[in-house]
Amino acid sequence: MRNIERILIGTVFALLLAGATFVIAEAQVQPAAVEQQATGNCLTCHPDFQNAWSSGAHGSATNDPIFNQAWVDQGQPGACLVCHVTGYDPATGTWEQDGVACQSCHNPVPANHPDEPMPVDKSAGLCGRCHSDARFGWQEWETSNHFQRGMTCTVCHDSHSAGLKSVEGLEAQGPSGLCVNCHRDYNMEFPYSTHSQAGLQCVDCHLRHFGASGDRDVHTMPDHSFEANLESCTTCHVDQMHGSDTEETQLAPSATELVPANGNGEVSETPSPVSPYGYAGLAGLLGLAGGMVLAPWLGKAYRQINKRGK
């Protein structure tokens, strides 16, 4: 009977501790949602799009700490807000909503929406309104074969999260999976190459920024011309450029091995958040063990209190 009592007390402890830990952990890893101030509430009908937007680069364009620090350092110029907020009025210095909001791409809003669908501009020109400076790689993009063939930014980039899309079945290849999805003929030969055997992927040579190291301007983007050039080679082979032909040479480690990348194909300095379920499970085990250890004293105290009450 006492064993059953100890198990019950331990279970109560485990549930209480696991529940409290889960609530705390989930609050810490849950991304802060940007308040929707626009006309209507997109979250009601489009929760997936809204959540992707609020936790992505567009939704956090005003709240991003890197932007805020750079903006303050430059004296908070209004020119930055033209792209980092929605509906900026330079005359009053006010704006309609933080971040690049829904109406930036879905505009004008129909008066009878949702009966009438929202308009959407998927053209590269829309992205180019902000991503037009040389720092964003727009000039290289206009010279690329992708641009010449009529591809738009949304072919590779998710318009709501502003991150890279993934291709079903090619997720393991990361950003290079997008390349393989279209360039299958090249991919038939590449696995047999020395570069592939060294662990290199498409982005290591065709998006030079992926191998970059050191400080860089926050607006710098990968080279969207997608042309491999001498700099692509010297990133790994700089020590071999003038070496003897008879010297034994080896490829340097893959850029993706030197600099880890996140799911969007961008260098990340922060690890992915741990699931709150893991914390809650561990806390539950500790609570169960602690409750069973304390059960004899708790049971005794409970019986004494119950006896006094009678």
N, C-alpha and C positions, 0 to 999 in steps of 0.2 A: 504493500500500500504506500509505504514511504517512497519507494522508487517511482511510482506513478506520480506522486505529489511533486517530487523533484523534477521530473520531466515536464509536468505542466507548468511549474514556476519558470523553468528554463525556457520553455516555449514562449511564455508571455514576455520574458525579458528579450528574447530574440526578435519577436515581432515589433516590440516597441523600439528597440535600438535600430533595427533594419529600416523601419518606417521613417524614423527621424533622420537617419543618414541619407536615405534616398531623397527626401525632400531637400536637404541641404545641398547634396551633390548635384541634383538636377537644377537647382537655382543657380549654381555656380557655372555650369557648362551650357546653360540655355542662352543662345545669343539674344542680345537685346533687340527687340523689335522697334523699328522706327514708326512713330505714330503716323497714322494715315490721316492727313488733314485735308485731302482733296475732296471734291464733291462726290458723295457716294462712299461706299465702303467695299473695296475690291475683295477684302478678306472674306466677306460673306459667301461669295460664289467661287472665288479662286484662291482657296487657302494655300495650295501647293505653290502657285506662282508668287503669292504674297510673301510666304515664308522664305522662298528662295531669294526673292528680291531684297527683303529686309535684312538678311544675313549676308548678302553679297556686296560686291564693290560699289554698285550703283546705289543701293539703299543706304549704305554707310558712308557715302561720299563726303558728307559733312561731318560725321562723327569720327572718322578715321583719325587716330592719334598722330599718324605721320603727317597727314594733311594739316591738322590743326597746328602742329608745331611749326611746320614750314610756313603756314599762313601767318602766324604770329611773328615769326622771325622776319618776314618781309613787310611787316607793318599792316597786316590784314587788308590787302588790296581788294577792291570790289571786283576786279577783273577775274579773280579766281572763282568768285561765286557764280559767275555766268554758267560755269560747267558743274560746280559742286552743289548747287541747289536748284530748285525748280521755281520758275516765275520770278527771277530776280529783277527788281526795279532799281536801276542805278540812281534815279532821281531821289528816291527816299531811302535807299539802302536796305530795303525790306524784301522779303521773298515769301512765296506761297507755301513752300514745303521744303524741309530738309532733304538732301539727297536728290538723285535723279529719279523722280517719281513716275508713276504710271502715265500721267498726261504728257510726259516728255516724249513718249513714243506713240501713245494712243490719244491723239488730239485732232480735231475738237471732240469733246464728249457729247454724244447724241442726247438730246433732251429726253427721249423716250427709251434710253438704255435701261434694262437689257433687251427690250423688244427689238431694238435696232442694235446690231453688233458694233463694238468699238472699232474705230479705224486703227490700222497699224501700219507703220512705216518700217519696212525691213531693209531699206536700201542702205548701202554703205555710206551714202552721203549724209544720212542722219547721224551715224556714228562719227563721221568726219567733222561734224560741227564742233566737237570737242577734241576728238583724236586727230587733229589736222596738222599739228605742229611736227617739225622734224623729230622732236623728242619722242613722239609716239610711233614713228615708223610709217607714217602715212605716205610719204614720198616713195619709200621703197615698195609699199603695197601697190601703188599705182603703176609701178613698172613690172610687177610680178605677172607671171602667166595666169595665176588665179584671178587677178583683177581683169585681165584681158579677156578671159573666158566668161566673164559675167558673174563670178562668184561673189557673194556678199559676206559680210562679217558673220552673220548668223548661221552660215553653213558649218562653221567650226565652233563658234561661241554661243553659249546659251544667253539669250537676250535678257533673262530675268536675273540670273545669278552673276552674269558677266564672266563666268568661268568657261573653261573648255568643255565641250560635249564629250561623251564617251560612246564608243561603238560596241554594240552587243557582241560578245565573243572575243573582243580585242582589248578589254579593260586592262589586262595584265601588261600591255605595252604602253600604258599611260598615254601621253600626248601623241606619241608616234602611231597609236592605233588609228588616229584620224588620217594620217598619211597613208597607212596601209589600206584603209578602206577604199581609197580611190586608186592608189598607185600599186595595184596588185602585181603587175608585170615586173616592176622593179623589185618588189618584195620576194618574188620567186627566186631571184638570184642572190639577194643580199645575205640571207642566212649562211651562205657558203663563203662569204668574204672574210678577210682577216679582221676587218672592223667589227663585224658582227660577233666573231669568236672572241673578241676582246671586250664585248659587252656594250658596244656602242649602238645607239638607235638613231633614227632619222633626225630627231631634234638636236642631237649633239653637233651636227655639222650644218644643218639647214636652218637652225634658229640659234644663231651664235650666242645670243644672250643667255641661253640655258647653261652655258659653261662659264659665265662671268663670275668673277670673284672681286671682293673689295667693295668699297663704298661706291655708290652710283646715284645719279639723280632719281628722285622718286617717280618721275614721269617716264623714265626710260623703259622702252618696250623691246621685245625681241625683234630682230630684223625680219620684216614681213615680205622681203623680196624672195625669201626661201632659197637664195642662191648660195651654194657652198663656195668659198673663196680661200685665198691664202691665209687669212686670219683664222678660218675654220681649222686649217691644218696646223698652224703654229700653236694653237691652243694646247695641243698634245705633243706635237713634234718639234718644239722649239729647240730642244737639245740635239736634234738629229739633222737640223738644216744644213750644217757645214761639217758634219762628221764624215769619217772615212767610209767609203762604200763597202769596205771589208769588215767594218765593225758590226758586231752583233747588235741589232736594234730590236726594241720591243715597243709595242704601243703603250702609251700612258693609260692609266685607268680611265674608264668612262667618266665623262663629265657628270653623268647622273649618279655615279658612285661617289664622286667628290662632293657634290652639292645635292643633298636630298631635295626632292620636289614634292609638292602636294598634289591633290587630285586635279587641280586646275592647270597643272604643268608649270607652276610658278614656284620659285625658291621660297621656302618657308622657314622662318626662324623659330616658330613656336610649334610644339608637338600637338597632335590631335587630342582633343579632350577625351578623358576616360569615361566610359559609360557609367552612369550612376547606379546601374544594376550591379556592377561589380563591387562598388563600395557597399551597397546595401546587403549583398550576399555575405561579404566578409564580416560586416557588423552583426549580421544575424547569427553567424557561427560563434562570434565572440560573446554575444548576448546569451546564446544557448548554454555555452560553457560556463559563463559567469553565473547565470541563474541557477544551474544545477549545483554549483559549488556553494552558493549562498542559500540554497533551498532549506537545509536543516534549521538554520537560524531564522529564516523568514517564516518557516512553518511553525516554529516554536513561538515566535512573536505573535503570529496570527492566532494561535490557540490560546495564548495568555490573554490577548485582547478580547477574544470571543468569550472566554471564561469570565472575565470581569463584567462583560456586558450582561451576562446572565445573572 
